Amino acid sequence: MEKSNQPQQPNKFASGAKKFFGWFLLVLFLILAGAFYWKYYFVFGDGVKSGVLNYSVKKGKLFKTYEGKLIQEGIRSQAAGGGISNNEFEFSIENDSIYQILSLNSGKVFDLHYKEYNGVLPWRGNTRYVVDQIIQMRDSKNSSF
């Protein structure tokens, strides 16, 4: 038997399939990365909420996060039960310095700036609302709460 000295031609189909598969994986990765960013890091909205600070706590099993609750002025009716309840704003707190101010001033009226995300990350907090700034703090005696 005689061996051929001619080099073998690469299989064009296999080469094209590998190229397609590589591009497909790259596009799939970019789509998944974009969806993850949109769900967990895209700031959906931001604003200011005012109310009397009910509590601020540090809690969590694996990730210790700062959480709080404002009681807002006004009354809202519950749709199904027909009862009346306060307007409550539950939020996560971005950093330790904001938490320290809030924890020392429970019962005062706060204007808090927050960011709203589409999803919750366990190391960021338990809510979609993350307070990143205290705009104003005052005694509740001067308010109509």
Residue pairs with C-beta under 8 A, 6 or more apart in sequence:
38 118
39 118
39 119
40 117
40 118
40 119
40 121
41 117
42 117
42 118
43 115
43 116
43 117
44 116
44 117
44 118
44 128
45 115
45 116
46 113
46 114
46 115
46 116
47 113
47 114
47 116
48 111
48 112
48 113
48 114
48 135
49 70
49 72
49 89
49 91
49 111
49 112
49 114
50 70
50 72
50 73
50 109
50 110
50 111
50 112
51 70
51 71
51 72
51 73
51 87
51 89
51 109
51 110
51 145
52 70
52 71
52 107
52 108
52 109
52 110
52 140
52 143
52 145
53 68
53 69
53 70
53 102
53 105
53 106
53 107
53 108
53 109
53 110
54 68
54 69
54 70
54 71
54 88
54 106
55 68
55 69
55 106
56 66
56 67
56 68
56 93
56 99
56 102
56 103
56 106
57 66
57 67
57 68
58 64
58 65
58 66
58 67
58 99
59 65
59 67
60 122
60 126
62 122
63 122
63 123
65 92
65 93
65 122
65 123
65 124
65 125
65 126
66 92
66 93
66 94
66 95
66 96
66 98
66 99
66 125
67 90
67 91
67 92
67 93
67 125
67 126
67 127
68 90
68 91
68 92
68 93
68 99
68 102
68 131
69 88
69 89
69 90
69 91
70 88
70 89
70 91
70 110
70 112
71 86
71 87
71 88
71 145
72 86
72 87
72 88
72 89
73 87
73 143
73 144
73 145
74 87
75 84
75 85
75 86
75 87
76 84
76 85
76 86
76 87
77 83
77 84
77 85
78 84
78 85
89 129
90 127
90 129
91 112
91 114
91 125
91 127
91 129
91 130
91 131
92 124
92 125
92 126
92 127
92 129
92 130
92 131
93 99
93 102
93 125
93 130
93 131
94 130
94 131
94 132
98 131
98 132
98 133
98 134
101 134
101 137
102 110
102 134
105 137
107 140
108 137
108 138
108 139
108 140
109 137
109 138
109 139
109 140
109 142
109 143
109 145
110 134
110 135
110 136
110 137
111 134
111 135
111 136
111 137
112 131
112 133
112 134
112 135
113 131
113 132
113 133
113 134
113 135
114 129
114 130
114 131
114 132
115 129
115 130
115 132
116 128
116 129
116 130
117 124
117 128
117 130
118 128
119 128
120 126
120 127
120 128
124 130
